[in-house]
């Protein structure tokens, strides 16, 4: 069965096949590459007094890596196994500034988009792989 890329079913299958949300590719691009540039851009905008929302956090790698430079981070993903991996790594690394939440931004009933944060409570929104709401 062919799955539509970035559909809920596609992400569920990805979670079943591999631990975490990553692309198993072999880059031929030398530094600086897209991943490095993304992290540099994020680091320009974060600070110890900012609350951050990490949309589609996957297995939580970025949230955990930048947590020490932020006030708090809410990191969420729709795939439960990715959130479980993130929480497990969070416990291993003893990081307390990150709240990992399993959450689907698209309400299946009324098709409205939402995030798991109160209005005006977030200073910066990040999304490493880009926002997809399908």
Rosetta blueprint (number, residue, H / E / L):
1 X L
2 X L
3 X L
4 X L
5 X L
6 X L
7 X L
8 X H
9 X H
10 X H
11 X H
12 X H
13 X H
14 X H
15 X H
16 X H
17 X H
18 X L
19 X L
20 X L
21 X L
22 X L
23 X L
24 X L
25 X L
26 X L
27 X L
28 X L
29 X L
30 X L
31 X L
32 X L
33 X L
34 X H
35 X H
36 X H
37 X H
38 X H
39 X H
40 X H
41 X H
42 X H
43 X H
44 X H
45 X H
46 X L
47 X L
48 X L
49 X L
50 X L
51 X E
52 X E
53 X E
54 X E
55 X E
56 X L
57 X L
58 X L
59 X L
60 X L
61 X H
62 X H
63 X H
64 X H
65 X H
66 X H
67 X H
68 X H
69 X H
70 X L
71 X L
72 X E
73 X E
74 X E
75 X E
76 X E
77 X E
78 X L
79 X L
80 X H
81 X H
82 X H
83 X H
84 X H
85 X H
86 X H
87 X H
88 X H
89 X H
90 X H
91 X H
92 X H
93 X H
94 X L
95 X L
96 X L
97 X L
98 X E
99 X E
100 X E
101 X E
102 X E
103 X L
104 X L
105 X L
106 X E
107 X L
108 X L
109 X L
110 X L
111 X L
112 X L
113 X E
114 X L
115 X L
116 X L
117 X L
118 X L
119 X L
120 X L
121 X L
122 X L
123 X L
124 X E
125 X E
126 X E
127 X L
128 X L
129 X L
130 X L
131 X L
132 X L
133 X L
134 X L
